[in-house]
């Protein structure tokens, strides 16, 4: 994983799950990880753990639903390291439910975190990457961004949007600015996503689903693979799911 060494990598949603696993793995490969999330205590503990193991990590509290917070995160990374090589837009929520439940507040939160959060992250780093004439933006979508099931309508819509945004970015920037774009679409994964579910029906269904979940380390390895490819190679999309997931 020589291409990861010394790269400055911003990771949102880094306090748990996929974000935490990705931070640990990329730091192990020599990346300089800048960790962001809302839970500062978790970030502080993870940063200390990575540094104690010989990696290099710093953290900055940020809410992806705030464009101002994301701008401050990018500026923090620049002050620390002078450049931004990779953004992993990982923060997301999944309060799935049937449309007929009319959980409008959940719909709004998914739009704010899953769509606006990705856009705010891109807006924060893209000017610097264009100036560098290099960079890599990795957006974590979902298998739900490829298919729709009962209860997933709005969540799937948000992840379809992530895929559209990422592909649009690739077409706009890869040929001229050499900025790479990657969509990572995981299936069922061990994470705190199910904790965001407010629908009693979906909560009742969650038990059997959890048994299929794969480790977040699998997604971390996919992200590392995409980053490690030479800059003239764009890994545009990776879909991975537990073998047993229908």
C-alpha positions, 0 to 999 in steps of 0.5 A: 500500500505504498501509494497511501503513505504520507497522504493527507486523508480527511474522514467524516463519520470517523467516530465509529463503524466504517469511519473508525475502521478506515482511519485505523487501516489507512494510518497503519499504511502510513496515511496522515488521517484527519478525523471528523465527527460530532462526538469529540470524546470518541475522536479524541480516544481514536486519535490517541489510539492511532498515535500510540500505535505509531500512526499519525492522526489529528481530529476536528469536531465537525457536523457534516450538515454545516457547510461552515463546519466542513470549511473549518475542517478543510482549513484545519487540515491545511493548517496541519499538513498544507494539503488535502489528498483524499476526502472520505465522505463517510458520515451517514444515517439510515432511519428507514421506514415506510412512506406511509409512516410520514416520518418527515423529520427522518426524511429531512435528516437523511437529506441533510446528512446523506446528500447535503453532507456529501456536497458540503464535503466536496465544496470544502476540499475541491478548490484546494484539490483543483489548485493541486491538480490532484486529489481523490474524493471517496463517497460512501453510498450503499447497496440501497443506492442500486435497488429499492425495497419496502421501507428504503424509499427515502434512504435509497433516494439519498444514496442514489443521489450520492452515486449521481453526484460522484459520477458527475464529479468524475466526469467534470474533474477527472479529465482536466484536474486529475481529481479521482472519484470513487463510490463505495456501496456497502451491503449490510455492515456492522455499524451504528446505522440501525441505531438511527431507525425510529420505525418500530416495524423496521426495528423488529426486522433488524435482529435477523438482518444484523446476523448477516452484517460484515465487519467494517474492516471489509469496507476499509480495505475497499477504500484503501484499495481505491486510494492505493491504485496509481493516480492514473487509475480511477477506481470509480465504483465498488459494491460489496456485501456479505455473501449471504445477503440476498 
